[in-house]
Amino acid sequence: MTAPAILASDLLVEGAPAVDSARVGFSHIGERPHTKHLLVRTSDGVSLAVCDAGSRTAVHTVVFLHGLCLDQSSWERQISYLLRRYGRSVRVISYDHRGHGSSAAAPMDTYRIDQLADDLAQVLTALHVTGPLTLVGHSMGGMTALAYLARPAAERPVEPQGLVLVATAAGKLAARGLARLLATPAPAALIGLIRHTPEHALHALVGPVCATLSRWRRHGRSTTLAATVLAALATTPMATAVGFLPGLRAHNQYATLATIHARTVVISGGADPLTPPSHAAEMSAGIYGADHVHVPLAGHMLPQRAPHVINDAIRRTIAQHRRHEPLSARRLGMRALAYPRALPPKKPNNCSQHALNDQPSVRLVAGSMTNHA
């Protein structure tokens, strides 16, 4: 296998013939594009592992941003869906955040959300992304997208036309759910421990926790906390897992919401203990014209537990010419219930579809979820 190309953020990736973008249409459906595996070197010297499927002449580009302790493989179902449905008409880009997956580690003081937003800007520049763009962010990836949108316009190489925010928050993580642990002295203590303790010793210290969580999952009580911690212990350096915690605690992009003009879909899970649905309700209320799709039985890992919901949201952001396209219950394979913005979402008494207002903004999607993420 050949080694991946190493790209600086200002380096040309590949040549492409001049194409009249006005004549580019969805004419290559069914023809899957070649996937290029690249390394993009950031301005501070960190190499990011990037997968780029498609051409710079594609009609639309979709960029995936994964969550803490995960990697770009967490978007496998969404990427397969897009390549199968649109072929070469849509360019699909995913990458591992610094310190995650196949990307290089970095100093712990760079493990911040604003740094991830800067990394995103450099990836977009290095890959010469132009034209219509949709950002899809899960958990910390959604926070990265919001931080990117908070940057001055001159520091955003591409302005997203679509935005899909999955199980994420604009802030107040330390005030709700299990993330309230961020408000305790524990993160600072862990950072101090990591700076002076070898990696193998840290894994020995948390081994009993890992065993307990494994037994918990085997008995059918899988939770987001168990899945996330196990993934962190198995695949993510402890410095990465803990290094981002202070940044998550400080994350606050509420002021950014009103400035977002992208076609936005916010998706939440009713069984999500890390980013409870109240976060999604606040984001959808703060972003003009945003839709809030709520899946009551889903947990934090929505890309795996409700992939069809994520796929449908991305599809709607791509179809910019149909900006007011409603959720298709038939396409989702489930039934949808719509609520007005003024009312909090609640579980319906029946499964029929109702419109309680002319402009509902929250849709409750009841599906066949087998267990919580």
Secondary structure, DSSP 8 states (H G I E B T S, - for coil): ----EEEETTS---------GGG--S--TT----EEEEEEE-TTS-EEEEEEES-TT-SEEEEEE--TT--GGGGHHHHHHHHHHHGGGEEEEEE--TTSTTS----GGG-SHHHHHHHHHHHHHHTT--SSEEEEEETHHHHHHHHHHHS-GGG-SS--SEEEEES--SB-GGGSGGGGGGGSSHHHHHHHHHHHS-HHHHHHHHHHHHHHHHHHHHTT---HHHHHHHHHHHHS-HHHHHHTHHHHHH-B-HHHHTT--SEEEEEEETT-SSS-HHHHHHHHHHSTT-EEEEETT--S-HHHHSHHHHHHHHHHHH-GGGTT----HHHHTSEEEEE-TTS-----SSSS--B-SSS--EEEEE----S--
